[in-house]
Amino acid sequence: HYECAPGGGTSENNTSGPSRWTWICRGSGGGTDSLLCSQNKTPIFIED
């Protein structure tokens, strides 16, 4: 998880929530093009 594409930016503020992962992708533009990304977890997976 926490992948940044395209360009292979740097992931920051990686957060693993109860239903999704969220992270910020900092690009090569000095952080001005940071993008908030998220990936939903499968309903089967439950994190204590």
C-alpha positions in Angstrom: 0.0 0.0 0.0 0.9 3.7 0.1 2.0 3.6 -3.5 2.5 6.8 -5.5 2.1 6.6 -9.3 3.0 7.7 -11.7 6.4 9.3 -11.0 7.0 7.3 -7.9 6.5 10.2 -5.4 7.1 9.9 -1.7 4.2 8.7 0.5 3.7 10.6 3.7 1.2 10.5 6.6 0.5 6.8 6.1 -2.7 6.0 8.0 -4.3 2.6 8.4 -7.9 3.2 9.3 -10.6 0.6 10.1 -11.9 0.5 6.5 -9.3 2.1 4.4 -5.7 3.2 4.0 -4.9 6.8 3.4 -1.7 8.5 2.5 -0.3 11.7 0.9 1.8 11.5 -2.2 4.4 14.2 -2.3 5.6 14.7 -5.9 8.8 16.1 -7.3 7.4 19.7 -7.3 8.5 20.5 -3.8 5.3 19.2 -2.3 3.1 21.6 -4.1 1.5 18.8 -6.1 0.9 16.5 -3.1 -2.1 14.2 -3.6 -4.3 12.5 -1.0 -4.6 8.9 -1.9 -6.8 6.2 -0.4 -7.4 2.5 -0.8 -10.4 0.7 0.6 -9.8 -2.4 2.6 -11.7 -5.6 1.8 -14.8 -6.1 4.0 -13.4 -9.4 5.1 -10.4 -7.9 6.8 -11.1 -6.5 10.3 -8.4 -4.7 12.2 -8.6 -4.8 16.0 
